[in-house]
Amino acid sequence: MAIRDEAIEILVKKAAGIFGKNPADLGADTRFIEDLQAKSVNFVQLSAALEEEYEVEVPYMEFRKKKTFGEAADYIAKMFGE
Protein backbone atom coordinates (compact mmCIF):
# COMPACT_ATOMS: atom_id res chain seq x y z
CA MET A 1 0.00 0.00 0.00
CA ALA A 2 1.27 3.48 -0.85
CA ILE A 3 2.27 5.80 1.97
CA ARG A 4 -0.46 8.25 0.93
CA ASP A 5 -3.15 5.59 1.35
CA GLU A 6 -1.69 4.47 4.68
CA ALA A 7 -1.59 8.05 5.93
CA ILE A 8 -5.25 8.55 5.01
CA GLU A 9 -6.16 5.38 6.92
CA ILE A 10 -4.25 6.62 9.98
CA LEU A 11 -5.98 10.01 9.82
CA VAL A 12 -9.40 8.39 9.39
CA LYS A 13 -8.89 6.05 12.33
CA LYS A 14 -7.54 8.76 14.63
CA ALA A 15 -10.15 11.35 13.59
CA ALA A 16 -12.99 8.88 14.08
CA GLY A 17 -11.90 8.44 17.68
CA ILE A 18 -11.30 12.12 18.36
CA PHE A 19 -14.46 13.43 16.75
CA GLY A 20 -16.79 10.46 17.36
CA LYS A 21 -17.36 9.88 13.65
CA ASN A 22 -17.97 6.69 11.71
CA PRO A 23 -14.71 5.87 9.88
CA ALA A 24 -16.76 5.00 6.78
CA ASP A 25 -17.85 8.65 6.62
CA LEU A 26 -14.26 9.94 6.49
CA GLY A 27 -11.77 9.86 3.63
CA ALA A 28 -9.33 11.78 1.48
CA ASP A 29 -11.84 14.58 0.88
CA THR A 30 -12.61 15.09 4.58
CA ARG A 31 -11.85 18.70 5.49
CA PHE A 32 -10.26 19.37 8.87
CA ILE A 33 -12.08 22.60 9.63
CA GLU A 34 -15.27 22.57 7.56
CA ASP A 35 -16.19 18.93 8.20
CA LEU A 36 -14.67 18.28 11.63
CA GLN A 37 -14.36 21.76 13.16
CA ALA A 38 -10.79 20.77 14.10
CA LYS A 39 -9.01 22.98 16.61
CA SER A 40 -5.26 23.41 17.05
CA VAL A 41 -5.12 20.60 19.60
CA ASN A 42 -6.77 18.25 17.08
CA PHE A 43 -4.13 19.05 14.46
CA VAL A 44 -1.50 18.20 17.06
CA GLN A 45 -3.23 14.89 17.84
CA LEU A 46 -3.51 13.96 14.17
CA SER A 47 0.05 14.92 13.28
CA ALA A 48 1.30 13.03 16.34
CA ALA A 49 -0.43 9.87 15.07
CA LEU A 50 1.47 10.23 11.78
CA GLU A 51 4.74 10.95 13.57
CA GLU A 52 4.31 7.83 15.68
CA GLU A 53 3.52 5.63 12.69
CA TYR A 54 6.31 6.88 10.43
CA GLU A 55 8.88 7.92 13.04
CA VAL A 56 9.34 11.33 11.45
CA GLU A 57 8.76 14.86 12.66
CA VAL A 58 5.72 16.44 11.04
CA PRO A 59 6.14 20.22 11.32
CA TYR A 60 2.97 21.57 12.91
CA MET A 61 2.88 24.83 10.95
CA GLU A 62 3.10 22.98 7.63
CA PHE A 63 0.61 20.29 8.65
CA ARG A 64 -1.83 22.96 9.85
CA LYS A 65 -1.95 24.47 6.34
CA LYS A 66 -3.47 21.31 4.86
CA LYS A 67 -7.20 21.52 4.26
CA THR A 68 -8.08 17.85 3.70
CA PHE A 69 -6.88 14.41 4.74
CA GLY A 70 -5.74 13.92 1.14
CA GLU A 71 -3.57 17.05 1.22
CA ALA A 72 -2.05 15.95 4.52
CA ALA A 73 -1.40 12.46 3.16
CA ASP A 74 0.22 13.94 0.03
CA TYR A 75 2.49 15.96 2.30
CA ILE A 76 3.54 12.83 4.23
CA ALA A 77 4.10 10.86 1.02
CA LYS A 78 6.24 13.69 -0.34
CA MET A 79 8.41 13.49 2.80
CA PHE A 80 9.24 9.93 1.71
CA GLY A 81 9.78 10.78 -1.94
CA GLU A 82 6.50 9.41 -3.25
GUBADO-94078 format. One record per residue: x, y, z of N, C-alpha, C in turn; residue number from 1. Coordinates in steps of 0.02 Angstrom, whole numbers, plus 50000, padded with zeros to 5 digits. Layout:
REM residues N
     nu     nv     nw    cau    cav    caw     cu     cv     cw  gudo
      X      Y      Z      X      Y      Z      X      Y      Z   NUM
...
This chain:
REM residues 82
     nu     nv     nw    cau    cav    caw     cu     cv     cw  gudo
  50042  49941  50000  50000  50000  50000  50045  50062  50000     1
  50025  50112  49962  50063  50174  49958  50060  50212  50023     2
  50111  50250  50037  50114  50290  50099  50054  50337  50102     3
  50034  50367  50046  49977  50413  50046  49915  50377  50072     4
  49902  50317  50047  49843  50279  50068  49846  50260  50141     5
  49906  50240  50163  49915  50223  50234  49903  50284  50278     6
  49929  50341  50257  49920  50403  50296  49847  50422  50302     7
  49809  50413  50248  49737  50428  50250  49704  50381  50300     8
  49721  50317  50299  49692  50269  50346  49707  50289  50418     9
  49768  50310  50431  49787  50331  50499  49746  50392  50520    10
  49740  50441  50476  49701  50500  50491  49628  50484  50503    11
  49600  50440  50462  49530  50420  50470  49519  50386  50537    12
  49562  50339  50554  49555  50302  50617  49561  50349  50677    13
  49612  50392  50676  49623  50438  50731  49566  50489  50737    14
  49546  50517  50680  49493  50568  50680  49426  50538  50702    15
  49413  50476  50683  49350  50444  50704  49347  50441  50780    16
  49403  50425  50811  49405  50422  50884  49399  50490  50917    17
  49435  50539  50890  49435  50606  50918  49367  50640  50912    18
  49338  50634  50853  49277  50672  50838  49213  50630  50843    19
  49219  50566  50861  49160  50523  50868  49124  50511  50802    20
  49161  50505  50749  49132  50494  50682  49139  50421  50661    21
  49096  50401  50616  49101  50334  50586  49159  50337  50535    22
  49208  50293  50541  49264  50294  50494  49243  50289  50421    23
  49187  50256  50407  49162  50250  50339  49141  50317  50310    24
  49128  50366  50353  49107  50433  50331  49167  50479  50318    25
  49227  50456  50332  49287  50497  50325  49331  50470  50268    26
  49367  50515  50235  49411  50493  50181  49456  50549  50158    27
  49485  50541  50100  49534  50589  50074  49504  50659  50067    28
  49440  50664  50054  49408  50729  50044  49383  50761  50109    29
  49391  50727  50165  49369  50755  50229  49410  50817  50244    30
  49375  50871  50259  49408  50935  50275  49414  50943  50350    31
  49473  50962  50372  49487  50968  50443  49440  51018  50477    32
  49434  51077  50448  49396  51130  50482  49322  51127  50463    33
  49306  51126  50399  49236  51129  50378  49197  51067  50399    34
  49227  51008  50394  49190  50946  50410  49196  50926  50484    35
  49254  50939  50514  49267  50914  50582  49271  50969  50634    36
  49273  51032  50612  49282  51088  50658  49344  51077  50701    37
  49398  51054  50670  49460  51039  50705  49491  51102  50735    38
  49515  51095  50795  49550  51149  50830  49624  51133  50829    39
  49664  51180  50853  49737  51171  50853  49758  51106  50886    40
  49727  51091  50944  49744  51030  50980  49730  50968  50938    41
  49678  50970  50897  49662  50913  50854  49714  50903  50799    42
  49740  50958  50772  49793  50953  50723  49855  50921  50755    43
  49868  50939  50817  49925  50910  50853  49914  50835  50862    44
  49854  50816  50882  49839  50745  50892  49846  50705  50827    45
  49822  50733  50773  49825  50698  50708  49896  50694  50682    46
  49933  50749  50688  50002  50746  50664  50044  50700  50708    47
  50029  50697  50772  50065  50651  50817  50053  50579  50798    48
  49993  50562  50776  49978  50494  50753  50022  50476  50693    49
  50031  50523  50648  50073  50511  50589  50147  50507  50609    50
  50167  50550  50655  50237  50547  50679  50252  50480  50711    51
  50206  50456  50750  50215  50391  50784  50220  50334  50734    52
  50177  50335  50685  50176  50281  50635  50239  50281  50591    53
  50260  50340  50569  50315  50344  50521  50382  50364  50552    54
  50382  50377  50617  50444  50396  50652  50480  50454  50618    55
  50441  50505  50602  50467  50567  50573  50435  50625  50609    56
  50468  50682  50605  50438  50743  50633  50394  50775  50580    57
  50332  50788  50597  50286  50822  50552  50279  50894  50577    58
  50310  50941  50543  50307  51011  50566  50235  51036  50572    59
  50217  51058  50632  50148  51078  50645  50125  51133  50598    60
  50166  51185  50588  50144  51242  50547  50131  51221  50475    61
  50168  51174  50449  50155  51149  50381  50093  51104  50380    62
  50088  51060  50429  50030  51014  50432  49966  51054  50439    63
  49968  51107  50478  49909  51148  50492  49881  51182  50430    64
  49923  51191  50379  49903  51224  50317  49861  51178  50272    65
  49862  51113  50285  49827  51065  50243  49752  51068  50258    66
  49712  51069  50205  49640  51076  50213  49603  51009  50218    67
  49630  50957  50186  49596  50892  50185  49643  50837  50206    68
  49614  50779  50222  49656  50720  50237  49700  50704  50178    69
  49674  50711  50117  49713  50696  50057  49774  50741  50050    70
  49765  50806  50064  49821  50853  50061  49874  50835  50114    71
  49851  50817  50173  49897  50798  50226  49935  50734  50207    72
  49899  50686  50179  49930  50623  50158  49980  50634  50101    73
  49964  50680  50055  50011  50697  50002  50075  50726  50031    74
  50067  50768  50082  50125  50798  50115  50169  50744  50146    75
  50139  50696  50180  50177  50642  50211  50212  50600  50158    76
  50175  50583  50105  50205  50543  50051  50264  50579  50019    77
  50258  50644  50012  50312  50684  49983  50374  50682  50028    78
  50364  50679  50093  50420  50674  50140  50462  50611  50127    79
  50429  50560  50100  50462  50496  50086  50477  50488  50011    80
  50472  50541  49974  50489  50539  49903  50438  50506  49858    81
  50377  50500  49881  50325  50471  49837  50289  50524  49799    82
